[in-house]
Amino acid sequence: MAEEELTPPHLLSVLDSPTLKWIFVGGKGGVGKTTTSCSLALQFAKRRKDVLLVSTDPAHNLSDAFGQKFGSKPSLIKGTDNVHCMEVSLEGFSLNDEELDAIKDDGLKSALKGIDINLPGADEAVSFAQLISTVEKMSHEVVIFDTAPTGHTLKLLSLPETMEKLGGLFKGALGGMAKSVVGSLMDGVKGKFDMQSLSDQAVMVKRRLSNPNETTFIGVCIAEYFSIYETERLAQELSKYDIDLSSIVINQLIPPQKEGESCSRCDAKRKLQQKYIDQVYDLYEGFNIVKMPEQEQEVRGVESIRAFSEMLAHPAM
């Protein structure tokens, strides 16, 4: 295809960028997102002094991928010299309509609904802002985030805006009443919660995420309808938050037929996949689009991931 010839079939523009620090990897569940995140980390390790791989996915698949238990503090990945990994939980609570209705003052209730405080949750917002702030203070040259499936990821990306609005509520006409009511709802994060500090962190996070020289998002999908749909949904939402998305990885593709090989089922799937590959090229003209072949064996362990990662820089299809 002419479109394919004009589209970089690798991620070298990401891997070789001297300024990128924040790499978010996301997509629908089950499309190879974690494998892609791990592969990126090992490729960056060849180019940067210190790499951090962070999972914000509640499933925490990084431990399974590397066969090594990770926690909330960075640990060196065995078999590497400069790649650390951590798995963090951003569990929070939310305010439902009944809880909002319990707030007697109509003006305050409207304000709280207006900032959509029940999504994704106040202490989850605190955790995410503090995570970014904490990671920024570390010495790692590049940070790769293995994010949760699309819906949860979009909630996280909306946090800076949510917290900015919440900060505005505290500074606005509601004044002491807002501080009293919302403060009472923050008991779960007592001792950590400082609205001015959190508001400042939110501004910092928003600035980081919307700077394409520092931050980019890599969409991961497979050549199927629902996965492509989720990728487009992700692209549209990222655009709203001014977050760069210029790379797509398509996993689990049936390799070209070998000479003398005969497999009607493979031919049929290959043809169907090509239909969706064409859609990706039509939707994301000029993007880095990497086509990754389906693997005969599970990609697990440092050496297996390292071999797989080479295809992000040197196309196999």
RODO-2510 file (C-alpha; in nm, 4 decimals, decimal comma):
residues 317
     n   res          X          Y          Z
     1     m     0,0000     0,0000     0,0000
     2     a     0,1154     0,3533    -0,0739
     3     e     0,0081     0,4601     0,2757
     4     e     0,2277     0,1922     0,4323
     5     e     0,5277     0,3076     0,2307
     6     l     0,4859     0,6624     0,3652
     7     t     0,4389     0,5539     0,7271
     8     p     0,7411     0,4789     0,9493
     9     p     0,7132     0,1042     1,0331
    10     h     0,9106     0,1381     1,3564
    11     l     0,9367     0,3415     1,6774
    12     l     1,2818     0,4877     1,6225
    13     s     1,1500     0,8445     1,6387
    14     v     1,0344     0,7652     1,9930
    15     l     1,3313     0,5538     2,0989
    16     d     1,5922     0,7954     1,9633
    17     s     1,4259     1,1146     2,0877
    18     p     1,6653     1,3024     2,3198
    19     t     1,3835     1,4854     2,5014
    20     l     1,1059     1,2314     2,5638
    21     k     1,0744     1,1295     2,9283
    22     w     0,7146     1,0152     2,9801
    23     i     0,5906     0,7259     2,7622
    24     f     0,2381     0,5978     2,8211
    25     v     0,1349     0,2666     2,6644
    26     g    -0,2336     0,1815     2,6460
    27     g    -0,5139     0,0044     2,4681
    28     k    -0,7832    -0,2575     2,5075
    29     g    -0,7125    -0,5489     2,7414
    30     g    -0,5505    -0,8559     2,5905
    31     v    -0,3749    -0,6878     2,2965
    32     g    -0,0152    -0,7190     2,4177
    33     k     0,0066    -0,3846     2,5949
    34     t     0,2289    -0,5101     2,8768
    35     t     0,4620    -0,6936     2,6379
    36     t     0,4950    -0,3728     2,4365
    37     s     0,5676    -0,1690     2,7516
    38     c     0,8358    -0,4146     2,8626
    39     s     0,9859    -0,4178     2,5137
    40     l     1,0043    -0,0390     2,5064
    41     a     1,1797    -0,0371     2,8436
    42     l     1,4482    -0,2773     2,7196
    43     q     1,4962    -0,0797     2,3980
    44     f     1,5300     0,2459     2,5909
    45     a     1,7848     0,0738     2,8152
    46     k     2,0180     0,0597     2,5147
    47     r     1,9838     0,4347     2,4665
    48     r     1,9410     0,5877     2,8149
    49     k     2,1340     0,5595     3,1411
    50     d     1,8381     0,4778     3,3643
    51     v     1,4884     0,3566     3,2738
    52     l     1,1825     0,3162     3,4975
    53     l     0,8883     0,0933     3,4044
    54     v     0,5694     0,1627     3,6024
    55     s     0,2438    -0,0331     3,6034
    56     t    -0,0774     0,1518     3,6902
    57     d    -0,2830    -0,1474     3,5730
    58     p    -0,4595    -0,3144     3,8705
    59     a    -0,3792    -0,6516     3,7092
    60     h    -0,0045    -0,5840     3,7542
    61     n     0,1194    -0,8064     3,4724
    62     l     0,4805    -0,6839     3,4847
    63     s     0,5690    -0,9339     3,7570
    64     d     0,4359    -1,2152     3,5389
    65     a     0,6104    -1,0845     3,2282
    66     f     0,9546    -1,0804     3,3903
    67     g     0,8997    -1,3677     3,6335
    68     q     0,9966    -1,1396     3,9206
    69     k     0,7886    -0,9884     4,2001
    70     f     0,7659    -0,6081     4,1938
    71     g     0,6161    -0,3708     4,4489
    72     s     0,5474    -0,0020     4,5017
    73     k     0,9185     0,0866     4,5144
    74     p     1,1518     0,0616     4,2113
    75     s     1,3402    -0,2686     4,1831
    76     l     1,6093    -0,3553     3,9303
    77     i     1,4843    -0,6025     3,6696
    78     k     1,7049    -0,9106     3,6806
    79     g     1,9099    -0,9507     3,3663
    80     t     1,9370    -0,5739     3,3160
    81     d     2,1776    -0,3115     3,4466
    82     n     1,9641     0,0000     3,4221
    83     v     1,5922    -0,0855     3,4115
    84     h     1,3881    -0,0557     3,7301
    85     c     1,0255    -0,1547     3,7708
    86     m     0,7438    -0,0741     4,0125
    87     e     0,3763    -0,1702     4,0335
    88     v     0,1485     0,0812     4,2034
    89     s    -0,2170     0,0748     4,3044
    90     l    -0,4329     0,3820     4,2539
    91     e    -0,7380     0,2670     4,4410
    92     g    -0,9800     0,5344     4,5512
    93     f    -1,3371     0,5964     4,6489
    94     s    -1,6105     0,7852     4,4694
    95     l    -1,9102     0,9928     4,5627
    96     n    -2,2370     0,8543     4,4306
    97     d    -2,5601     1,0490     4,3820
    98     e    -2,6937     0,9496     4,7247
    99     e    -2,3845     1,0902     4,8937
   100     l    -2,4106     1,4094     4,6927
   101     d    -2,7800     1,4388     4,7821
   102     a    -2,6819     1,4174     5,1479
   103     i    -2,5098     1,7522     5,1087
   104     k    -2,7814     1,9968     5,2093
   105     d    -2,6549     2,3104     5,0417
   106     d    -2,7801     2,3135     4,6823
   107     g    -2,5091     2,5509     4,5630
   108     l    -2,2304     2,3330     4,6961
   109     k    -2,3964     2,0171     4,5651
   110     s    -2,4173     2,1669     4,2170
   111     a    -2,0553     2,2727     4,2301
   112     l    -1,9430     1,9249     4,3299
   113     k    -2,1458     1,7681     4,0505
   114     g    -2,0043     2,0249     3,8127
   115     i    -1,6488     1,9102     3,8714
   116     d    -1,7474     1,5431     3,8387
   117     i    -1,5749     1,4577     4,1652
   118     n    -1,7234     1,1070     4,1606
   119     l    -1,5108     1,0148     3,8610
   120     p    -1,2466     0,8880     3,8993
   121     g    -1,2321     0,9461     4,2754
   122     a    -1,0664     1,1960     4,5023
   123     d    -0,7971     0,9890     4,6713
   124     e    -0,7189     0,8174     4,3388
   125     a    -0,6574     1,1670     4,2041
   126     v    -0,4284     1,2406     4,4966
   127     s    -0,2414     0,9136     4,4378
   128     f    -0,1904     0,9781     4,0669
   129     a    -0,0731     1,3361     4,1164
   130     q     0,1635     1,2256     4,3914
   131     l     0,2898     0,9348     4,1793
   132     i     0,3845     1,1666     3,8926
   133     s     0,5380     1,4157     4,1345
   134     t     0,7370     1,1420     4,3114
   135     v     0,8583     0,9791     3,9901
   136     e     0,9658     1,3177     3,8562
   137     k     1,1971     1,3601     4,1560
   138     m     1,3703     1,0298     4,0796
   139     s     1,6808     1,0198     3,8631
   140     h     1,5390     0,8077     3,5804
   141     e     1,5927     0,9518     3,2331
   142     v     1,2787     0,7963     3,0874
   143     v     0,9626     0,6512     3,2430
   144     i     0,7323     0,4041     3,0668
   145     f     0,3806     0,3601     3,2057
   146     d     0,2043     0,0306     3,1434
   147     t    -0,1494     0,1610     3,1852
   148     a    -0,4777    -0,0132     3,2561
   149     p    -0,7272    -0,0913     2,9757
   150     t    -0,8587     0,2153     2,7938
   151     g    -1,1500     0,3183     3,0183
   152     h    -0,9439     0,3302     3,3384
   153     t    -0,6581     0,5042     3,1609
   154     l    -0,8849     0,7819     3,0366
   155     k    -1,0005     0,8399     3,3935
   156     l    -0,6407     0,8813     3,5054
   157     l    -0,5654     1,1221     3,2235
   158     s    -0,8616     1,3372     3,3264
   159     l    -0,7297     1,3708     3,6818
   160     p    -0,5171     1,6852     3,6352
   161     e    -0,8164     1,8726     3,4948
   162     t    -1,0438     1,7369     3,7686
   163     m    -0,8035     1,8442     4,0409
   164     e    -0,7548     2,1892     3,8885
   165     k    -1,1313     2,2380     3,9033
   166     l    -1,1406     2,1097     4,2588
   167     g    -0,8657     2,3550     4,3483
   168     g    -1,0691     2,6333     4,1921
   169     l    -1,3666     2,5328     4,4040
   170     f    -1,1613     2,5781     4,7198
   171     k    -1,0370     2,9190     4,6106
   172     g    -1,3769     3,0380     4,4890
   173     a    -1,6881     3,1773     4,6493
   174     l    -1,7676     2,8526     4,8347
   175     g    -1,4699     2,9206     5,0575
   176     g    -1,4750     2,7692     5,4048
   177     m    -1,7938     2,5691     5,3509
   178     a    -1,6398     2,3813     5,0568
   179     k    -1,3231     2,3149     5,2526
   180     s    -1,5236     2,1816     5,5443
   181     v    -1,7512     1,9539     5,3428
   182     v    -1,4968     1,8228     5,0939
   183     g    -1,2386     1,7935     5,3678
   184     s    -1,4730     1,5665     5,5615
   185     l    -1,5000     1,3484     5,2537
   186     m    -1,1228     1,3130     5,2361
   187     d    -1,0772     1,1150     5,5572
   188     g    -0,9249     0,8314     5,3563
   189     v    -0,6270     1,0482     5,2672
   190     k    -0,5929     1,2342     5,5972
   191     g    -0,2445     1,3617     5,6591
   192     k    -0,1589     1,3608     5,2897
   193     f    -0,4203     1,6022     5,1636
   194     d    -0,3236     1,9609     5,1016
   195     m    -0,5398     2,1309     4,8403
   196     q    -0,2889     2,3986     4,7414
   197     s    -0,0116     2,1417     4,7053
   198     l    -0,2396     1,9077     4,5124
   199     s    -0,3568     2,1880     4,2868
   200     d     0,0055     2,2772     4,2121
   201     q     0,0805     1,9122     4,1375
   202     a    -0,2188     1,8960     3,9035
   203     v    -0,0920     2,1962     3,7081
   204     m     0,2506     2,0343     3,6840
   205     v     0,1069     1,7015     3,5657
   206     k    -0,1107     1,8697     3,3053
   207     r     0,1871     2,0666     3,1766
   208     r     0,3985     1,7508     3,1536
   209     l     0,1318     1,5438     2,9782
   210     s     0,0533     1,8085     2,7168
   211     n     0,4164     1,8723     2,6190
   212     p     0,4875     1,6541     2,3101
   213     n     0,8608     1,7035     2,3537
   214     e     0,8438     1,5277     2,6913
   215     t     0,5371     1,3047     2,6702
   216     t     0,3888     1,0687     2,4136
   217     f     0,1270     0,7972     2,4188
   218     i     0,1649     0,4725     2,2246
   219     g    -0,1567     0,2962     2,1287
   220     v    -0,1516    -0,0836     2,1177
   221     c    -0,4129    -0,2859     1,9330
   222     i    -0,4788    -0,6009     1,7331
   223     a    -0,6345    -0,6172     1,3871
   224     e    -0,9919    -0,6666     1,5058
   225     y    -1,2950    -0,4376     1,5067
   226     f    -1,3347    -0,3773     1,8807
   227     s    -0,9638    -0,3181     1,9331
   228     i    -0,9483    -0,0632     1,6504
   229     y    -1,2609     0,1027     1,7928
   230     e    -1,0969     0,1323     2,1367
   231     t    -0,7829     0,2757     1,9790
   232     e    -0,9830     0,5449     1,8013
   233     r    -1,1718     0,6219     2,1219
   234     l    -0,8375     0,6597     2,2976
   235     a    -0,7046     0,8844     2,0197
   236     q    -1,0083     1,1136     2,0387
   237     e    -0,9852     1,1483     2,4167
   238     l    -0,6108     1,2107     2,4136
   239     s    -0,6702     1,4869     2,1613
   240     k    -0,9077     1,6553     2,4088
   241     y    -0,6297     1,6670     2,6680
   242     d    -0,3639     1,7769     2,4144
   243     i    -0,1640     1,4577     2,4728
   244     d     0,0521     1,3419     2,1831
   245     l    -0,0370     1,0135     2,0148
   246     s     0,1678     0,9464     1,7038
   247     s     0,2531     0,5762     1,7306
   248     i     0,0408     0,2630     1,6945
   249     v     0,1584    -0,0948     1,7529
   250     i    -0,0515    -0,3686     1,5905
   251     n     0,0146    -0,7020     1,7603
   252     q    -0,0657    -1,0676     1,6863
   253     l    -0,0535    -1,0443     1,3074
   254     i    -0,0406    -1,3624     1,0986
   255     p     0,3001    -1,3602     0,9223
   256     p     0,3189    -1,3746     0,5414
   257     q     0,2760    -1,7199     0,3948
   258     k     0,6010    -1,9095     0,3494
   259     e     0,6886    -2,0736     0,0206
   260     g     0,5217    -2,4138    -0,0057
   261     e     0,2993    -2,3430     0,2951
   262     s    -0,0718    -2,4141     0,2679
   263     c    -0,3168    -2,3021     0,5371
   264     s    -0,6625    -2,1890     0,4276
   265     r    -0,7520    -2,0830     0,7816
   266     c    -0,4364    -1,8691     0,8030
   267     d    -0,5132    -1,7144     0,4638
   268     a    -0,8658    -1,6236     0,5741
   269     k    -0,7465    -1,4630     0,8985
   270     r    -0,4634    -1,2843     0,7190
   271     k    -0,7136    -1,1367     0,4732
   272     l    -0,9451    -1,0230     0,7547
   273     q    -0,6550    -0,8695     0,9456
   274     q    -0,5452    -0,6793     0,6364
   275     k    -0,8884    -0,5160     0,6225
   276     y    -0,8342    -0,3689     0,9702
   277     i    -0,4691    -0,2870     0,9033
   278     d    -0,5873    -0,0775     0,6080
   279     q    -0,8286     0,1037     0,8405
   280     v    -0,5443     0,1861     1,0801
   281     y    -0,3392     0,3385     0,7982
   282     d    -0,6414     0,5380     0,6808
   283     l    -0,7171     0,6678     1,0320
   284     y    -0,3604     0,7460     1,1375
   285     e    -0,1854     0,8850     0,8334
   286     g     0,1741     0,9796     0,9101
   287     f     0,1849     0,7890     1,2398
   288     n     0,4558     0,5413     1,3333
   289     i     0,2722     0,2135     1,2720
   290     v     0,4505    -0,1041     1,3778
   291     k     0,3209    -0,4442     1,2687
   292     m     0,4221    -0,7189     1,5101
   293     p     0,3849    -1,0842     1,4055
   294     e     0,2063    -1,3399     1,6183
   295     q     0,4568    -1,5380     1,8239
   296     e     0,4733    -1,9160     1,8332
   297     q     0,5694    -1,9075     2,2002
   298     e     0,4655    -1,6853     2,4904
   299     v     0,6837    -1,3764     2,5319
   300     r     0,7998    -1,3990     2,8941
   301     g     1,1327    -1,3392     3,0641
   302     v     1,4021    -1,0822     2,9917
   303     e     1,5662    -1,2609     2,6995
   304     s     1,2380    -1,3415     2,5251
   305     i     1,1151    -0,9828     2,5681
   306     r     1,4506    -0,8456     2,4538
   307     a     1,4308    -1,0473     2,1298
   308     f     1,0712    -0,9366     2,0741
   309     s     1,1642    -0,5741     2,1414
   310     e     1,4013    -0,5636     1,8449
   311     m     1,0991    -0,5621     1,6143
   312     l     0,9950    -0,2218     1,7510
   313     a     1,3147    -0,0762     1,6062
   314     h     1,3708    -0,3121     1,3134
   315     p     1,0448    -0,4137     1,1401
   316     a     0,9717    -0,7835     1,0975
   317     m     0,6730    -0,7331     0,8649
***
